[in-house]
């Protein structure tokens, strides 16, 4: 397709990308210069909750979400809006039960928690899962928007991938976590304005909000807003979206270093909690806005779906196609809208680079070179960030070679983080949870997750499933070929039957739930089976248990409690130092231990 971008569009795009790079330069040269590892990774734990919350939100709403969720809403109905409710529920769970543990331990990598709670083997197993999942997901997150923009606007896929890779690697490397957070803050405004421009323009051109609703009603979309059917094979009904969405938030935000690291930069525990709640509320608003954008675009194209009409070749191209069709005659607008998609992608990729660098530094470099001077360590980590930026660009290239089948399974790849949620919950809520239970639980959860992932490849979703799209006002040429197998698919008048085995028809939103629950239950059973012999003097540090668990468990009758001492190791260490290492002082530090 002929390039739909004019000179003004390119200037606008370059200017916005330059601002993102400029923020990195500012924090590298003026604001602290990122010379210490604490400043580079944790911003000296000095960040206010408001920008951290914004960064937390926009780093999850990636470019693939910007154009993918809107497409999902267009072709499968607006059921994804329920995820907004799940973000709120997940935010409350994280803020009250999980984030306080990580923050109070004053760790840099959240996987340090697993070593402290269990042992190094559990930590490194989690690190491997985190790194592999991040590479798989981020490759698709970079490639998918590039593919959609290329097909509709003519913008080169290579140019898109390299632009994202170079810009975010640059400011993430030189500016550290502060640059990442404040760049996300700037990019959030670009994303919000972009969503509003597309949505408002489509509403006006459709004939107003009343006409939008009327067309959506005729197209059988409004009856999908509240779908309370219990069938687990319904991809976007209320229950999988609510339950699966909540588990997704816990996996992708609380136990994912890429996101959780932001929480650890806050200046107090109260700020950390506020950043989680505010960030996930904003994420809910952003995702809800994108769902509504897809809902409006369906009404705009009602009667002549561009996919079935052969004007686009993939469902994800609906938003870029609208941009080109409507705004090409308005200089600079398409450049701004493309920068909005780029901004969504940049925030996710910069988050991943910073998170991967942190995990590598704390879990590998510090382990093998514990005496390395902090200044030299920070310099090495900047080099590692560059390497990760290059590797993520290469992963995007692999995704482009492999084709769009990777985009189909991106949600199931993210579900592989479920075992990390399961083992963290085991550690925080089950005092008897042990290393054997953690390792076998993670292994079982991964086995189930990989099995379901492979099943999704072997048994892809048949095209044609979903609510109908109308072709009343346009004709489909005989030589038009619709070649796609994505979960988001156009539909025909007589939808084909789904012949896949039942287990592979279960909503993709339940995959994370299944992986998390499997890990937790297997870990629980193995832990109880292998920890039956206790001397009565066994203890567990209160700091590694959730405050919610501690609060509830203290109210349980003593006869229900297993005889294990719950101690505050921090207080014990302080007492120990004050009494010059006398054993009696340590014992006094345990006088108020809770027995569980």
N, C-alpha and C positions, 0 to 999 in steps of 0.2 A: 504494500500500500504506500502511496506517496506520503511523505512526511507531512503531518498536519501541524507541525510546530513552526511558527514564524520567528523572526529575529527577536521580537519583543518577548515572546514566550521563553526563548532560550536565555535572554538576559535576566528575566525574572527568576528562572530556575537556578541559574548560576549565582545570582545575588543571595538567594535564600540558603543555598548550600554553603556559600562563602561565610555567611553569618554563623552557621553551625561550626565551621572550621575556626572562625575567629574566636569563638568562646573557648575552644581548646587552647588557642594561642594565649589568650588572656590568663587562664589559670596556670599555664606552663611558665609564663614570663613575669607576671605581676602578682597574682594572688597565691602566694605560698610556694610556687615553683615546684611543688610535688617532689620534694627531696627525701621525704621519709616514707616508709611503707605505710605507717598509720594514716598519713595524710593522703597518700596515693590511693589506698584501698578503702579507707573509712572516713575520709575528710576530717580527720581528727575528732570524730564523733561530735561534730559541731553543727550539723545541719538542722534547720527548722523543719517541722513536720509538713508544712504546706508544699514547698517544692519537691520534697521527697515523695509525698503522696501523688502529686501530678506525674512525676517520673515513673512511679510504680504503675500508674494507670496506662500511660501511653506506651510503655515498653511492652505491655501485653497486647495492646491493640495494634498489631503489626500491619504491614502493607497487605498481606494476604487476608487479614481480617477486614481491612478497609474495603477491598473489592470482593472478597470471598463471602463474608457474612451477608453483605447486601445482595449478592447473587443467590445465596441460600434462601434469604427472605423472599426474593423475587420468584424463584422456582418451586420452593417447598413451603412457602407460607411464613408468617411472622412469628412462629412459635419460639424462635430463639430469644424473644424478649424476656422470657422467664429466666434466662441466664442473669438478667439484671438483678432479679430477686436472689438468685443463688450467690451472686457476688457479695451482696449485703450479709447474707447468712455466713458465708465463708469468711468474710472480713471480721465478723464478731468472734468466730471460733479462733481465728489466727491471733487476733489482738488480745484475747483473754487467756487462751490455753497454750499457745505455742511460742509466739514472739517474745513474751517475757523470759522464757527459759534461755533462748539464744542471746538476748540482749544482756541479761544479768551475768552470763558466763563470760562476757567481754571477749568473745572469740572473733576471729576475722573470717574464717571459713566455717559455715554452719556444719560441715561434715566433721569438724573437730569435736562436735557434740557426740557423734557416734563413737569416736575413739574413747572419749571420757566415759560414756555410758556403757559401752561394751568393750571393744578392743580395736587396735589398728586395722585388723583384717576387715571388719565391718565398714570402717571409714573408707578404705581403699576400694572396696567393692562398690560403695555408693559413688565414689568419685568416678570410677569407670563408667557406671550407668549414666551419670550426669554428663560426662564428656561426650560419649557416643550419642546420646539422645540429643544434646545440643547441636552437634554437627549435622545430624540427620534433619532436624527441624529447621535449623537456620539456612541450610542449603536450599530448602524449598521456599522459605520465607523470602530469600533474596531473588530466587529464580521466578517464582510464580507471578509477582507483579511485573517483572521485566518481560515475561512472555505475553501477558495481557496487553501491556502498553505497546509492545512491538507489533502485535497483530493488528491493532486498531490505529495507532498513531504513526507507526513506522519507525519509532525510536528503537535504535539498535539494542538487542539483548545484551551484547557485549558491553556497550556503552553504559547501559543501566547497571549491570552487575559491577563493573569496575568503578563507576561513580559512587555507588553505595559503599563498596569495599574500601576505596581509598579515603573517602571523606570521614567515615566513622572510625576507621583504623587510626587516622591522623589525630582526631581530637580525643579519642579514647586513650591513645598511647601517651601523648604529651600532657594531657590535662587531668588524667585520672578520674576518679569517681565524681569529683565536683563538676568537671566538664561534662560528664555523661548526664548528671542530674539536671544541670542548668540548660544544657542543650535540649534535653527532653522537655523541659519547661517551655522553652521557646518554640519547639516543634509542636507542642500541644495546641498552641494558638493557630498554627498553620493548618493542622488537621481539623480542628473545630470549624474554622472558617470554610475550609474546603467542603466539609460535609453539609454545612448550611447553604453554601452557594448551589450545590447540586440539588439538594432537597427543595429549597424554596423555588428555584427556577422550574423544576419539574412540576411542583404544585401549581404554579402560575400558568404554565403552558398546558396543564391538564384541564384547567378551568376552575381551580379552587379546591379546598379541602373536602367540600361536600361531594364534588364530582370524583375526587380520588376515592373516597369511601364507597360511592355508588358503584364504580367500576370494580373495585376490589370485592365488593359483595357479589356482583355478577360473576366474577371470576373465582368464586368459592374460596377466597382468602380470609375473609373476616371470621368464618366459622372455625378457623384454625388458630385464632388468637387464644382461645381457652379450650384446649382439647384434653379432657381429663380421663381419656380411655387408659386402661391399665396395661394394654398390650405392649410388652417390652420391645417389640420389633418396630414400633412407630418411632421414627428417628427424632422427631421434634415435638412430641406431645409433652404435656405439662410435667409429668413425673421424671422421665429421663433428663429433661432439660434442667429441672430443679435439683434433683439428686446428683446427677452426673456433673452438673455445673458447679455444685458445691465442692465435690471431691476434686474437680479440676482446679479450682481456686487454691485449695490446700496444697495440691501437688505442684502447681506451677508457680505459686507465690511463696508459700511458707517453707517448703523443703527444696527449693530450687535456688542454688547459690546466686544465679543471675539476677533474681528478683529480691531475694531476702537480704542481699548485701546492702541494699538501699536502707532497709529498716535499721541495720546496725550502725548507719552513719548519723542517726538522730542524736540530739544533745541530751536526751533523757528518756527514761522508759515511757513516761507519759507521751512524749513526742513520738516515740516509736509506735505506740498504740494508735495515736491519732493519725499518723501517716498511713497505717494499714486501713483503717476505717475510711478515711477521706479518699485514699487512693482507689480502693475498690468501689466506693460509691461513684467516683468519677469514671472509673472503668465501666460501671453499669450504665451510666449516662451515655458514654461514647458508643458502647455496643448497642444500646437501645436506639441511639440516633442512626447508626448504620443500618439496623434492622428496618427502621422507619423509612430510610432512604430507599432500600430495596422494595419496600411496600409501595412507595410512591412511584418508583420507576415501573413497577408492574402495571399500575394504573395508567401511566403515561403511554406505555407500549401496548395497552390492552387492545386486542383486535389484530395486532400485527407483531408478533414476537420476533425480534431480530435474529434469534438463534434458528428457529424453524424457517424463517424467511431466507436464511443463508447469508445474512449480512455479517454475522460473526460466527466463529467456529467453536467457541467454548463459552459456557455459561459465565465464567469469571470476566468476560469481556464486556458485560453489559454496561458497567459504569464508564470505562474508557470510551466505549462506543457513543454513549450519551454525550460525553465531553466533546468528542470530535464533531458529532452531529449538530450540537447546539452552540458551542462556544468558539468554533474555528474563526468566525468572523469578528470575534472580540479579542483584539490583540492583548496578550499577556495573561488572559484568564486560564487558558489551558496550561501554560507554563506554571501558574500558581497551583492549579489542581494537581498537576503531576508532582510538583514539589510536596504537596500534601501527602500523596502516596509514598513518595520517597522518604518524607519525614517519619511516617509510620514505620517504614522498614528500617531506617537509620536508628531509631530509638531501640528497636528490638536487637539489632546486630551489635550496636555499641554496648548494650547491656550484656550480651553474650561474651563479647571480647573481654570485658572487665571481669565478669564472673569466672571465665575459664582461666584468666591470668591469675586471679586470686587463688583459685583452687590449686593451680600448678605451683605457685609460690609457697603456699602454706603447707601443702601436702607432699611436695616432692623436693623443692629446693631447700626449704628449711629443714627437712628431714635429713638430707644427705650433707648439707653444709650448715649446721646449726650455729657456727661461730662467724658466719659471713657478716661483715659490717653492714649496717642497715642502708647506708647510702649506696653501696655497691649492689646490694640486694634489689633496691628500688630500680637502679639503672638496668639490671638484668631483666627485671619484670617488664620494663618498657620494651625491651627487645622481644620478650616472649609475646607481648601484646601484638607487635607487628607480625610475628610468625602466625599467630592465631587469625589475624585479619586476612593474611594471604591464604591460609588453609580454608577459611570460610568462603572466600571467593572461589577457590578451586572446587569446594563442595557444591557451590551453586552451579558451576560448570558441569559437574557430574550429574546434577539433577537435570540440566538441560539436555545432556546426552541421553539420559535414561528415559526422558519423556515425562508426560504429565501424570503417569501412574503414581509417582511419588506424592503429588499433590492430593491424590485421592486418599492416601493413608496418613496424612500429616496428623490428624487428630488421634489416630491409633498409635502413632509414634510418641506423641506427647503422653499418651496413657502409660507408656513404659516408665514414667516417673512415679506411677502409683506405688510400686514396691518401696520407694524411698519414703513415701508418706506412711505406708504400713509399718516400716521399721521404726520411724521416729515416734509414731503413736504408741507402738509397743514399748519403746524406751521411756516415754513420758507418762504412760498410764498403767503400766504393769511392772511393779517393782521386782517381781520374780522373773521378768524377761531377761534372758541371758544371751551370751554370744552365740551359742549353738542355735537357739531359736531365731536370732536375728539373721544369721547367715543362711540357714535352711529356709526361713521365711522369704527372704529376698530372692533366693534361687527359685523357689516355687512360684512367687509372683511374676518373676521375669519369664519363667517357662510358659506360664499361662498367657502372658502378654505377647510373647513372640509367637506362640501358637495362633492366637487370634489375629496377629498382624499378618502372618503367612496365609492364614485362611482368607483374609480380606484380599490378598493378591490372587489367590487361586480361585476364589469365588467373588469376583467384583460385583458391585451393585448393577443389576441390569438397567440399561437406559429405558426411559419411558415411565418410571415410577414417580408418583407424586400427583398433586392436583393439576387440573388441566390448564393449558394456555390456549388462547384464542388466535385463530388465523382468519377471522371473519373479514377483515378489511385489507388483506393482502393475499397474494397467491404464492405458493411454493413451487418453484420451477422444478421440472422433472429431473434436471441434472444436478440438483442440490443433494449432497451427501452429508448426512450427519454422522460423524465418526467420533464418538466419545463414550467413555465408560465411567465418568465421574459420579460421585454420590449426588452431586447437584446436577440434575439432568432435566432436559426438556421432556414434555409428555405428549403423548398422542391421544386421540379420542378414545381408543380402546387400549388402556395400559396393559402390558404383558404381565403374566403371572410371575411371581418370584419363586424360582425353583431351587434356590440355594438351601443347603441344610439349615435347620432352624437356628442353630447356635451362631451362624454367621449372618443371620438377619437381625440379631439383637442390635439395638441402637448403638452407634459408635460412642455416644455419650456415656454409656454404661461401662465401657472398657476400663476406664480409670477406676471406677468403683470396684469392678471385679478384681483387678490387679491389687488394689489397696487392701481389700477385705481378705483376699487369699493370703497375702503376705502376713497380715496381722494375725489371722486365725492359725495359720501353720506355725508362725513364731510363738504364739501363745501356747499351743498344744505341746510343741517341742520343749519350750522352756519349762513348763510344769512337769513334763515327763522326765526331764534331766536335772531337775533341781529339787528333788524330794528330800534330800538329806541336808538339814541345816543344824548348826550347833546351838542356835539361840543367840549367838553373838554376832551374827552376820549383819552388816549395815549397808545402807545405800544413801548416797548424798542427796539431800533435799533439792539441791540446785539443778539436778538433772531430771526432776519430776515436774510435771505441769502443776502450776498453782491451783488450777481447777481441781485436779485430782486430789491434791493435798487438802484443800478446803472440804471436799466432799468426804474424803476418807476419814478425816478426824471426827466426823459425826457418826461413823459406823460403829456399832457396838463392838467392844473388845473381843468378844467371843467369836466374831466373824473374821477377825484379822489374823493374818499369818504372822508368826513371830519373827519379824525382821525389824531391826532398828532403823528408823529414818533420822538421819543426822544432818546437821548443817556443817559441812566441811570447812566453809569459809570462816565461821565463828570458831571452829576448833583450831584452825591454823593461827588465828589471831591470839587466842588464849595460849596456845603453845609458845608463841614468840614472847608474849608478855611474861611468862613464867620461866623463860630461859630453858625451854625444852624439858621441864619436869613432867613426868608422866601423870602426876596428880592433877596438873593443870588441864591436861587434855581430858581427863575423866570428868572434871568439873564442867568442861565445855559440853559434855554429853548428858548432863543431869536432866535436861528437859527434853530428851529424845522422845519421839513418838514411836510407839511400837505398832507395826503393821503386819 
